[in-house]
Every structure is written in structure tokens, then in C-alpha cells.
């Protein structure tokens, strides 16, 4: 491949990968700051609690079960009657109580059904938008689609960075400050790591 053709290809990889990564990079850079200063950012969790009785028909659906997810009929009843959306994930059954944890980015929710009294308690906690974005940054309590997004985004960032490095090397002769700045970008974090270890 001729150098001019290769240069054009690398430029295309660089600008396309950077364009696709633009918003993600802004969000990940922003949440890098908010994660680094999480203790300094005030957040007041908002809790929503629902306590009610389970209908006799729904209670009968639960009787005799000892494992697995909540039956679909129970999940539909909770959604229709109380606006509680529950996942099709494994619940904890101990004979007298069913507990379903529902962690999510930026918050948490749980549901407890008392089979003896026929009552349930649901609590939903929202820790705010910063907590939500921080959890997305870490991939905490997210779904498989978000996990795939992070992996693909990371690969595109590698393409963006490595093609940028190739372009830096290609034009370094015309820009004398290139390698001192690249060296600074490598050495500065290493110095900070060494100083932090002592």
C-alpha cells in the first residue's frame, strides 16, 4: 500500500472512530471527575415505599413454590395494580418470605412478600443523575447491551488513540513539540504513581 493511500486510510479510521466516540468520551471524562470526587458531591437519595396486601389469588399462585423468578401472573399483578416493574430474575425463597433484589444504575429497589401475612413491601431508591452516570461509567448493575457498548466503545477508543499516535509520528518532523508532549503524557502519570507509593 502506498504511503499516501495508507495515510488517507489511517486518517479515515481516526476521524470516524473519534466521531463515534465523541459523546461517549465526554461522558466518560465527566464521570471520571465525578467518580474521583464522589465524596464531595452531595446526593440525597429519594426513596419510594409501597406497603400493601397481596390478593388471595396472587397468594395462591405463590404457594408451593420454593425457587425461581416470580411467576408472570405475580409480576403482571404488581405492575398493573401498583406500578411495580419486576425483572424475570431469580428471587430468594425461604418458605415464609420471598425477597427480590433489583439493583439498577443510580439506585436500588427490592421487594419482599410475606407469605404468612399476605403482605408485601417494595422500596425504590433513586440516588440521582450523577450516581446514575457514575454507575454507567463502571458498568455497575447494567444489562448485557450496555456491557457490549462499553466493549465496543473501548475498541473504538483504541482505534482512535492508535491512529492518532500514527498520525503524530507521521507529522512529528513538522511539529517539534510532538515527542516532548507525548513523553510528558507517559512520564507524568508514572511519576505520580511512584510518589503515591511512598
C-alpha positions as CSV (number, residue, x, y, z in Angstrom):
1,X,0.0,0.0,0.0
2,X,1.4,3.4,-0.9
3,X,2.2,5.8,1.9
4,X,-0.4,8.4,0.7
5,X,-3.1,5.8,0.5
6,X,-2.2,4.4,3.9
7,X,-2.2,7.9,5.4
8,X,-5.7,8.5,4.0
9,X,-6.9,5.2,5.4
10,X,-5.5,6.0,8.9
11,X,-7.0,9.5,8.8
12,X,-10.4,8.0,8.0
13,X,-10.1,5.5,10.9
14,X,-9.1,8.3,13.1
15,X,-11.9,10.8,12.3
16,X,-14.6,8.1,12.1
17,X,-13.7,6.4,15.4
18,X,-13.3,9.9,17.1
19,X,-16.7,11.0,15.7
20,X,-18.4,7.8,17.0
21,X,-16.6,8.1,20.4
22,X,-17.2,11.8,20.8
23,X,-20.2,11.9,23.1
24,X,-19.1,8.7,25.0
25,X,-15.7,10.3,25.6
26,X,-17.3,13.4,27.0
27,X,-19.5,11.4,29.3
28,X,-16.7,9.1,30.4
29,X,-14.3,12.0,31.0
30,X,-17.1,13.8,33.0
31,X,-17.9,10.8,35.1
32,X,-14.2,10.2,35.7
33,X,-14.1,13.5,37.5
34,X,-17.4,12.8,39.4
35,X,-16.1,9.4,40.4
36,X,-12.8,10.9,41.6
37,X,-14.8,13.4,43.8
38,X,-17.8,11.2,44.7
39,X,-17.4,12.0,48.4
40,X,-17.5,15.8,47.6
41,X,-20.7,15.7,45.6
42,X,-23.8,15.8,47.7
43,X,-26.5,13.3,46.9
44,X,-29.8,13.0,48.7
45,X,-31.4,9.6,47.9
46,X,-35.1,9.6,47.1
47,X,-37.0,6.6,48.5
48,X,-40.4,5.5,47.4
49,X,-42.0,2.8,49.5
50,X,-45.2,0.8,48.9
51,X,-46.7,-1.5,51.5
52,X,-49.9,-3.4,50.7
53,X,-51.6,-6.7,50.8
54,X,-51.3,-9.4,48.1
55,X,-54.6,-10.5,46.7
56,X,-55.7,-14.1,47.7
57,X,-55.5,-15.2,44.0
58,X,-51.9,-14.0,43.7
59,X,-51.0,-15.5,47.1
60,X,-52.3,-18.9,45.9
61,X,-50.0,-18.6,42.8
62,X,-47.0,-18.3,45.1
63,X,-47.9,-21.1,47.4
64,X,-46.0,-24.3,46.9
65,X,-43.1,-22.6,45.1
66,X,-39.6,-22.7,46.6
67,X,-37.3,-21.2,43.9
68,X,-37.0,-19.3,40.6
69,X,-38.3,-16.0,39.4
70,X,-41.6,-14.5,40.4
71,X,-44.4,-16.1,38.3
72,X,-45.5,-14.0,35.4
73,X,-49.0,-13.6,36.9
74,X,-47.5,-12.0,40.1
75,X,-45.3,-9.7,38.0
76,X,-48.2,-8.6,36.0
77,X,-50.4,-8.0,39.1
78,X,-47.6,-5.9,40.7
79,X,-47.3,-3.8,37.5
80,X,-51.0,-3.4,36.9
81,X,-52.1,-2.7,40.5
82,X,-49.1,-0.9,41.9
83,X,-46.9,0.2,39.0
84,X,-44.0,-2.0,40.2
85,X,-41.9,-3.4,37.4
86,X,-40.0,-6.5,38.4
87,X,-37.4,-8.4,36.3
88,X,-37.5,-12.0,35.4
89,X,-34.6,-12.8,37.7
90,X,-34.1,-15.3,40.5
91,X,-35.8,-14.5,43.7
92,X,-34.8,-15.7,47.2
93,X,-37.4,-18.1,48.7
94,X,-37.2,-19.2,52.3
95,X,-40.6,-20.7,52.9
96,X,-42.2,-17.7,54.7
97,X,-40.9,-14.9,52.6
98,X,-39.9,-14.1,49.1
99,X,-37.2,-11.5,48.5
100,X,-36.3,-10.0,45.1
101,X,-33.4,-7.6,44.8
102,X,-33.5,-5.2,41.9
103,X,-30.2,-3.2,41.7
104,X,-30.0,-0.7,38.9
105,X,-27.7,2.1,37.8
106,X,-28.0,5.1,40.1
107,X,-30.3,3.3,42.6
108,X,-31.7,0.2,44.1
109,X,-35.0,-1.5,44.6
110,X,-36.2,-4.5,46.4
111,X,-39.5,-6.4,47.0
112,X,-40.4,-8.6,50.0
113,X,-43.5,-10.7,50.0
114,X,-44.6,-12.2,53.4
115,X,-46.4,-15.4,52.6
116,X,-47.8,-15.8,56.1
117,X,-49.3,-12.4,56.5
118,X,-50.1,-11.9,52.8
119,X,-48.5,-8.5,52.6
120,X,-45.6,-7.1,50.6
121,X,-43.2,-4.2,50.9
122,X,-41.5,-2.5,47.9
123,X,-38.8,0.1,48.2
124,X,-37.2,2.0,45.3
125,X,-34.2,4.3,45.9
126,X,-33.0,6.8,43.4
127,X,-29.6,8.4,44.1
128,X,-29.7,11.0,41.4
129,X,-28.3,11.6,37.9
130,X,-24.6,11.8,39.0
131,X,-24.9,8.4,40.6
132,X,-26.7,7.1,37.6
133,X,-23.9,8.3,35.2
134,X,-21.2,7.0,37.6
135,X,-22.7,3.5,37.6
136,X,-22.9,3.6,33.8
137,X,-19.2,4.5,33.7
138,X,-18.4,1.4,35.8
139,X,-21.0,-0.8,34.1
140,X,-22.5,-1.4,37.6
141,X,-25.9,-3.0,37.6
142,X,-26.4,-2.6,33.9
143,X,-27.6,-5.0,31.3
144,X,-25.7,-7.0,28.6
145,X,-26.4,-4.4,25.9
146,X,-24.6,-1.8,28.0
147,X,-21.7,-4.2,28.6
148,X,-21.4,-4.7,24.9
149,X,-21.5,-0.9,24.3
150,X,-18.6,-0.4,26.8
151,X,-16.5,-3.1,25.0
152,X,-17.2,-1.7,21.5
153,X,-16.6,1.9,22.7
154,X,-13.2,0.8,24.2
155,X,-12.2,-0.8,21.0
156,X,-13.1,2.4,19.1
157,X,-11.1,4.4,21.6
158,X,-8.1,2.2,20.9
159,X,-8.5,2.7,17.2
160,X,-8.8,6.5,17.8
161,X,-5.8,6.6,20.0
162,X,-3.5,4.3,18.0
163,X,-4.4,6.0,14.7
164,X,-3.7,9.3,16.4
165,X,-0.4,8.1,17.5
166,X,0.5,7.0,14.0
167,X,-0.5,10.5,12.7
168,X,1.6,12.1,15.4
169,X,4.6,10.0,14.3
170,X,3.9,10.9,10.6
171,X,3.8,14.7,11.2
172,X,6.3,14.9,14.1
173,X,9.0,16.4,11.9
174,X,6.8,19.4,11.2
175,X,5.8,19.7,14.8
176,X,8.8,19.7,17.1
177,X,6.8,19.6,20.3
178,X,5.2,16.3,19.4
179,X,7.5,13.9,21.2
180,X,8.2,16.0,24.3
181,X,4.4,16.3,24.8
182,X,3.9,12.5,24.2
183,X,6.8,11.8,26.7
184,X,5.2,14.2,29.2
185,X,1.9,12.2,28.9
186,X,3.8,9.0,29.7
187,X,6.2,10.2,32.4
188,X,3.8,12.5,34.4
189,X,1.4,9.6,35.5
190,X,4.4,7.3,36.2
191,X,6.0,10.0,38.5
192,X,2.6,10.5,40.3
193,X,2.3,6.7,40.8
194,X,5.9,6.5,42.2
195,X,5.2,9.4,44.5
196,X,1.9,7.9,45.6
197,X,3.6,4.7,46.5
198,X,5.9,6.4,49.0
